């Protein structure tokens, strides 16, 4: 492929394909057809994302990995999209997860199925846009585009208490978005002039404004709180368990496996380079909140009886470690976060697939009502045990490498913080193995007596996840190679 003769770029393809597919899905009335269409569109997006791995040489293929449309020139904003190592890794994760979610839930039925799948694909478009945006206004546009369909998915197809949960979700995310918008507009006023405007929303202009932002710590908090809500980080997490519990499982997979990465990604892309002095000034506060959140979420997870809430609190603990590692501002910490973003997405999707299977077959998510599933569904049990071991970062699984690197960075930053955070490893083993024992072992009862083993599509999805768990547990180097330039650039700007 000659980069001089291309007419469409990778960021355009992976962003607009889900948008077009989602709009077409709204018009498809046959249930089987719309399911197959969603799977086809997601697999095609995945194929394009993987194909972009052959064109990672930014100097040589700059025209394939970056695009900028004329948009709002009068205020210094262009519709700029681009792929660097971190964005490429997260867009691959997004397209992979959507493909697996659609395949795993193929036999699930929803009222107005075409609208459900259309909204799911629009959410994917928003996520792709967030990860590829190279302009602050474009970033904000896609940030909202990713969240708005999720509101409707949760409120229309959720559980009995979906209205209350969705309202809480809306208030938290809407408040965070407003704070971020105020922060974006303020930093915009500190940027330099362009050919058509006094200021610019471009990513590079925001990076160049880092010196002018220095000393304005309150602006840092506008961005940080918005992103902390999305991840979420303690104490901005209370919307998450309720939303995960009430949302349809396919949507919960998106929220937990991918959407939380929006906050982690945004901290690295926008906060660290734009507010380096504030990051150094407030690092102890943020790391302290993250470590407290890890212990708090782990203790709550131990006491959970509902499987969805259990997975939700487990996720909060893992995200807390990522946030803490980011603020150590070390190469090993940021590289650990990079691989952990990918690993967490894989592992948490596996957990949700298992929870969905159990709920659909037994009609309950309460651990106290389950037991003995291993006797009825041995293949499902095998998959779950491996995913559970990855969830507690056992060596040779994908989560081990990332967690080891993040704890190492935290230990270098502060032995006290690292010592407290390490307690979460023990707690993770306790709540995870306790769940496995309660749900899968012991004697089968009237609830689990009719449990059967998993179908072909579920076996396929879980098998793919297991391959990835062991592949990146044994050899994570491809992710390091993909993201090392991004890490180096961010660290250079901080220092």
URMOLIN-V365689 format. One record per residue. RES is the residue in one small letter. SS is DSSP state (@ for helix, = for strand, . for the rest). Layout:
res=RES ss=SS
res=RES ss=SS
This chain:
res=x ss=.
res=x ss=.
res=x ss=.
res=x ss=.
res=x ss=.
res=x ss=.
res=x ss=.
res=x ss=.
res=x ss=.
res=x ss=@
res=x ss=@
res=x ss=@
res=x ss=@
res=x ss=@
res=x ss=@
res=x ss=@
res=x ss=@
res=x ss=@
res=x ss=@
res=x ss=@
res=x ss=@
res=x ss=@
res=x ss=@
res=x ss=@
res=x ss=@
res=x ss=.
res=x ss=.
res=x ss=.
res=x ss=.
res=x ss=.
res=x ss=@
res=x ss=@
res=x ss=@
res=x ss=@
res=x ss=@
res=x ss=@
res=x ss=@
res=x ss=@
res=x ss=@
res=x ss=@
res=x ss=@
res=x ss=@
res=x ss=@
res=x ss=@
res=x ss=@
res=x ss=@
res=x ss=@
res=x ss=@
res=x ss=@
res=x ss=@
res=x ss=@
res=x ss=@
res=x ss=@
res=x ss=@
res=x ss=@
res=x ss=.
res=x ss=.
res=x ss=.
res=x ss=.
res=x ss=.
res=x ss=.
res=x ss=@
res=x ss=@
res=x ss=@
res=x ss=@
res=x ss==
res=x ss==
res=x ss==
res=x ss==
res=x ss==
res=x ss==
res=x ss==
res=x ss=@
res=x ss=@
res=x ss=@
res=x ss=.
res=x ss==
res=x ss==
res=x ss==
res=x ss==
res=x ss==
res=x ss==
res=x ss=.
res=x ss=.
res=x ss=@
res=x ss=@
res=x ss=@
res=x ss=@
res=x ss=@
res=x ss=@
res=x ss=@
res=x ss=@
res=x ss=@
res=x ss=@
res=x ss=@
res=x ss=@
res=x ss=@
res=x ss=@
res=x ss=@
res=x ss=@
res=x ss=@
res=x ss=@
res=x ss=@
res=x ss=@
res=x ss=.
res=x ss=.
res=x ss=.
res=x ss=.
res=x ss=.
res=x ss=.
res=x ss=.
res=x ss=.
res=x ss=@
res=x ss=@
res=x ss=@
res=x ss=@
res=x ss=@
res=x ss=@
res=x ss=@
res=x ss=@
res=x ss=@
res=x ss=@
res=x ss=@
res=x ss=@
res=x ss=@
res=x ss=@
res=x ss=@
res=x ss=@
res=x ss=@
res=x ss=@
res=x ss=@
res=x ss=@
res=x ss==
res=x ss=.
res=x ss==
res=x ss=@
res=x ss=@
res=x ss=@
res=x ss=@
res=x ss=@
res=x ss=@
res=x ss=@
res=x ss=@
res=x ss=@
res=x ss=@
res=x ss=@
res=x ss=@
res=x ss=@
res=x ss=@
res=x ss=@
res=x ss=@
res=x ss=@
res=x ss=@
res=x ss=@
res=x ss=@
res=x ss=@
res=x ss=@
res=x ss=.
res=x ss=.
res=x ss=.
res=x ss=.
res=x ss=@
res=x ss=@
res=x ss=@
res=x ss=@
res=x ss=@
res=x ss=@
res=x ss=@
res=x ss=@
res=x ss=@
res=x ss=@
res=x ss=@
res=x ss=@
res=x ss=@
res=x ss=@
res=x ss=@
res=x ss=@
res=x ss=@
res=x ss=@
res=x ss=@
res=x ss=@
res=x ss=@
res=x ss=@
res=x ss=@
res=x ss=@
res=x ss=@
res=x ss=@
res=x ss=@
res=x ss=@
res=x ss=.
res=x ss=.
res=x ss=.
res=x ss=.
res=x ss=.
res=x ss=.
res=x ss=.
res=x ss=.
res=x ss=.
res=x ss=.
res=x ss=.
res=x ss=.
res=x ss==
res=x ss=@
res=x ss=@
res=x ss=@
res=x ss=@
res=x ss=@
res=x ss=@
res=x ss=.
res=x ss=@
res=x ss=@
res=x ss=@
res=x ss=@
res=x ss=.
res=x ss=.
res=x ss=.
res=x ss=@
res=x ss=@
res=x ss=@
res=x ss=@
res=x ss=@
res=x ss=@
res=x ss=@
res=x ss=@
res=x ss=@
res=x ss=@
res=x ss=@
res=x ss=@
res=x ss=@
res=x ss=@
res=x ss=@
res=x ss=.
res=x ss=.
res=x ss=.
res=x ss=.
res=x ss=.
res=x ss=.
res=x ss=@
res=x ss=@
res=x ss=@
res=x ss=@
res=x ss=@
res=x ss=@
res=x ss=@
res=x ss=@
res=x ss=@
res=x ss=.
res=x ss=.
res=x ss=@
res=x ss=@
res=x ss=@
res=x ss=@
res=x ss=@
res=x ss=@
res=x ss=@
res=x ss=@
res=x ss=@
res=x ss=@
res=x ss=@
res=x ss=@
res=x ss=@
res=x ss=@
res=x ss=@
res=x ss=@
res=x ss=@
res=x ss=@
res=x ss=@
res=x ss=@
res=x ss=@
res=x ss=@
res=x ss=@
res=x ss=@
res=x ss=@
res=x ss=@
res=x ss=.
res=x ss=@
res=x ss=@
res=x ss=@
res=x ss=@
res=x ss=@
res=x ss=@
res=x ss=.
res=x ss=@
res=x ss=@
res=x ss=@
res=x ss=@
res=x ss=@
res=x ss=@
res=x ss=@
res=x ss=@
res=x ss=@
res=x ss=@
res=x ss=@
res=x ss=@
res=x ss=@
res=x ss=@
res=x ss=@
res=x ss=@
res=x ss=@
res=x ss=@
res=x ss=@
res=x ss=@
res=x ss=@
res=x ss=.
res=x ss=.
res=x ss==
res=x ss=@
res=x ss=@
res=x ss=@
res=x ss=@
res=x ss=@
res=x ss=@
res=x ss=@
res=x ss=@
res=x ss=@
res=x ss=@
res=x ss=@
res=x ss=@
res=x ss=@
res=x ss=@
res=x ss=@
res=x ss=@
res=x ss=@
res=x ss=@
res=x ss=@
res=x ss=@
res=x ss=.
res=x ss=.
res=x ss=.
res=x ss=.
res=x ss=@
res=x ss=@
res=x ss=@
res=x ss=@
res=x ss=@
res=x ss=@
res=x ss=@
res=x ss=@
res=x ss=@
res=x ss=@
res=x ss=@
res=x ss=@
res=x ss=@
res=x ss=@
res=x ss=@
res=x ss=@
res=x ss=@
res=x ss=@
res=x ss=@
res=x ss=@
res=x ss=@
res=x ss=@
res=x ss=@
res=x ss=@
res=x ss=@
res=x ss=@
res=x ss=@
res=x ss=@
res=x ss=@
res=x ss=@
res=x ss=@
res=x ss=@
res=x ss=.
res=x ss=.
res=x ss=.
res=x ss==
res=x ss=@
res=x ss=@
res=x ss=@
res=x ss=.
res=x ss=.
res=x ss=.
res=x ss=@
res=x ss=@
res=x ss=@
res=x ss=@
res=x ss=.
res=x ss=@
res=x ss=@
res=x ss=@
res=x ss=@
res=x ss=@
res=x ss=@
res=x ss=@
res=x ss=@
res=x ss=@
res=x ss=@
res=x ss=@
res=x ss=@
res=x ss=@
res=x ss=@
res=x ss=.
res=x ss=.
res=x ss=.
res=x ss=.
res=x ss=.
res=x ss=.
res=x ss=@
res=x ss=@
res=x ss=@
res=x ss=@
res=x ss=@
res=x ss=@
res=x ss=@
res=x ss=@
res=x ss=@
res=x ss=@
res=x ss=@
res=x ss=@
res=x ss=@
res=x ss=@
res=x ss=@
res=x ss=@
res=x ss=.
res=x ss=@
res=x ss=@
res=x ss=@
res=x ss=@
res=x ss=@
res=x ss=@
res=x ss=@
res=x ss=@
res=x ss=@
res=x ss=@
res=x ss=@
res=x ss=@
res=x ss=@
res=x ss=@
res=x ss=@
res=x ss=@
res=x ss=@
res=x ss=@
res=x ss=@
res=x ss=@
res=x ss=@
res=x ss=@
res=x ss=@
res=x ss=@
res=x ss=@
res=x ss=@
res=x ss=.
res=x ss=.
res=x ss=.
res=x ss=.
res=x ss=.
res=x ss=.
res=x ss=.
res=x ss=.
res=x ss=.
res=x ss=.
res=x ss=.
res=x ss=.
res=x ss=.
res=x ss=.
res=x ss=.
res=x ss=@
res=x ss=@
res=x ss=@
res=x ss=@
res=x ss=@
res=x ss=@
res=x ss=@
res=x ss=@
res=x ss=@
res=x ss=@
res=x ss=@
res=x ss=@
res=x ss=@
res=x ss=@
res=x ss=@
res=x ss=@
res=x ss=@
res=x ss=@
res=x ss=@
res=x ss=.
res=x ss=.
res=x ss=@
res=x ss=@
res=x ss=@
res=x ss=@
res=x ss=@
res=x ss=@
res=x ss=@
res=x ss=@
res=x ss=@
res=x ss=@
res=x ss=@
res=x ss=@
res=x ss=@
res=x ss=@
res=x ss=@
res=x ss=@
res=x ss=@
res=x ss=@
res=x ss=.
